[in-house]
Amino acid sequence: MSTATLSHAADLPATSAPGESGMHRVLRIVRLHYVDRMQMIWVPVIMLASVAAVCVIIMVVLQALTPATGEQLSEGFRYNQAALWSWPGFIVTIGVYAYARTMPFAIGMMGSTRRHYWAGTALWILVQSAYLAALVGVFLLLEQATDHWFTGTRMFDVYALGDGHLGLTLLLSFAIAAACLSVGAGLAAVYLRWGQYGVMAGIAALLVIILGALALVLASELDVATFFATNLIQKASALLLVIAALATAVSWAVMRRVPVGR
């Protein structure tokens, strides 16, 4: 944990009270994850706003340098996928930090059990995913209210996020955030248990599983394209939530034997 994070974390109770309920201990872990409010709350806002600003600049440049009309350019921006690819890596990093920076402190200094820490982190993943999804929803509403940032620029009102449908945008954003946070936390648990070689082996095993799954799908001659031709966002979101659940289960299986001092 950083110096600033440690200074804020010092405000939390050092040990669990004897009569403290399990739910209260879980909520203390959630609170611990939000000690670094800049990273958890404000950096996602800054990132999305910055990417939106870059998209607006690109639109303005295209309007000045191409013969296409503003309506044609805005229609082309419906295929913009910046909102999908600009921050999953950052979300995975948050998931990694969730374990790597707070687990030794929570168990060694706060007296938390591994079970309470894992449950608190799983609850934090749900809360943080809901926050990130709501943030994307707010940006979508702002984009629509300002006639796409006053320039016709589309970043959130795009096909990849549900073509302006708020419910689909929230669903997919929540699923992406949950999957990224859970995978990041799982990788951190593997690192704390087996170090960098464990992470490398874990990534290799994950690739083997993915390739094996693809081989089974191809061998079974399933028509994947037809399956995803309808309700794509709902089905993709369900798949991402399954990945999140599996990663969360893996993190529990691994962290039960993680040495606190690593």
N, C-alpha and C positions, 0 to 999 in steps of 0.2 A: 504494500500500500504506500502511496505517496505521503510526504510529510503533512500536507494539508488534510488528506483523508484521515490520517492517524489522529490529528489534532481534533477533528470533528468526531471521530469514533470514540475518542476518550470520554465524550459526554454520555455515552451509553453505559449502562450498569456493567461493572467489571465481571460479575458472576450472577448466575440465576438465583433468585430467591427460593428458599426451600419450598414454599407453598405455591410457587408460580405455576400456572396452568400450561399445558403443552401448547395451546393455541397462542398464548401470550409469548412463549418462547419463539414460536414460528414467526410471529409478527415482529419480534425484535430483530430477526434476521432480515426480514423485508426492509425494516428501517435502516439496518446497517448498509444494505445495498444502495440506499438513497442518500448516504452521507455525502458522496461526491455528486452533488446536484448539477454541477456544471456539465459533467460527462453524461449524466442520465437524462437531464431535462433540457438543457439549453443547446448543447452541441447538435442534437438532431434537428432542432429548429434552424440553427445557423446553416447546417449542411443543406437542408431542403431549400431554404431561402436562397442560398448561394447558387445551387444548381438551377433553380428557377430563373435567377438573374442572368446566368449564362445562357439559358435557352432564349430569354428575351433579347439579349444582345445578338445572338445568332439570327433570330428572326428579323431584327432591325437591319442587320448587315445584308441578309438575303433580300429584303424589300428594297434596299438601295442598289443592289448589284445585279439582280435578276429581273427579267421581264414579267415574271409571274405576278399575278394579282395577290393582294393580301388574303382574299378568300381561298385562293388555290394553295397558298403557302400554309394557311391555317389548317386546311383540310389535310395537307401532307403531314402536318405535325400531329395528326391523330395517331400516327404510327410511332411517335416518340416514346422510347422506353427508358428515358433517363430516370424516371421515378422508380423503376424496377431495379436498375443496376448501379445506381449511384451510391447506395449506402448499405447493402447487405454485408459487405466486408467489415464496415464499421460496427454493425450490429453483432456480428460474430465476435469481434474484438471485445465488445461489452460483455458478452457471455463468457469469454475466456477470463476477463478481469474479475467477473463475479466470483469465481472459485479461487483463482490464483492470488487475488489480493485480500480476500476477506475470510476464506476458510480457516487458515491458521490463526487469525486473530479471534474469530468467533469461537473456535473450539479451545484454543489455548488461553485466551484472556477473558472471554465472556462466559465460559463454562457451558457452552452449547454442546449438545450431543450431535453426532453425525446425522442421526435421523431428523432431528429438529432443523439442523442446518440445511439438509437436502430439501425438506418440506418447505422451509422458508424461501429457499432459492427457487423452487418450483413455483411457489405462489408469486414470487417477485417476477418470474418470467411471464406469467399470465398478466400481471399488472402492467409491466413494462410494455408488453406486446399490445395491450389495449391502449396504452398511452400513445405509442407510435402509430397505431392504426387511426386513432382519433386525430392525431396531428396531420396525417395525410388527408383525412376527411376534411379538416379545417382548410387546408391548402386547396383542396378541390373546390370547396364552396367559395373561397376567396377568388379563385381563378374564374369560376363561372359568374360571380357577382361583378367582377371587373371586366367582363367581356374578354376573358383570357389575357389578363394583365395589360389591358388597354392596347394591345398590339396584335391580338389574334394568336398569341403564343400558347400552345397547349403542352402541358407537362403532366397534369393529373387527369384532365378530361380527355383521356386517350383510350384506344381500344384495349391496350394491355391491362388497364385497371378497371375495365367495365364500361368504357365509353360514357363516362359521366354519371353512371349509376352509383349513388352514394353507398348503398348496401353492399354491392359487389366490391367496391373499392375498400370499404372497411374490412370485409371478410378476407380478401386476398392480402391486404397489408398486415392484418393480424396474423395470418398463417405464415407469411414470410418472416415476420419478426419472431414468432414463436419458434419456428424451425431454426433460424439463425442463432438465436440466443441459446437454445437447447443444445445445438451442435457445438457451439463455442464452449458452453459449460462442460459438455462431455469431453471435449479435447483437453480442457484444463484439468479435469479430474484424472484423465489418463496421464497427463504430464506430471501431476503431483504424485501419482502412484509409481510411474516407471520412467519419468524423465523424457528427454527429447527422443530417445530411441523408441520409447513406447508410443509416442505420438506418430513417429514415422511408420512404425509397424501398424498402428491403428488406421492411418490414412491408406496404407497399402491394402489392408484387409477390407476397408470400405470400398476401395476401387474394385477389388476382386468380387465383392458382393454385388456391386452395381453392374459390373460386366456379366456376372453370372445371371443376374435377374434379366438383363437384356437378352442374353442368349436363350433363356427359357421362354421369354416372350416371343422371340423370333422362331424358335423351334416349335412352339405351339400354334404358330400361324394366327395369332390373335390380331384382329384388325384394330390396332391401337388408334390409328387416325380416325376411324369411324367412331370409336368410343369417346374420343375427346372432341369430336366435331360439334357436339351439343353440350351446353352447360360447362364450357371449358374452365371458367374461373372457379366454379364450385368444385369441380373434380380436382383441379390442381390444388386448391386450398385444402381439400380433404387429404390429398397425398402429403402435402407439407405438414399437416397436423399429425399424421401418422408418423412421419419422420421425427417430429418434435417429441412425440410420446416415446418412441424407441430410444432417442438420444437421452431423454430424461431417465428412462429405466437403466440405460447403460451407465449413466453418471452415478446412480445409486449403487449399482453393483460394484463399481470401481472404487468409489470413495469410502466404502465401508472399511477398507483396509489402507486408506491413504495415511501416511505418517504425517502428523501435525507439523513437525519441524521442517519439512522440506520447503 
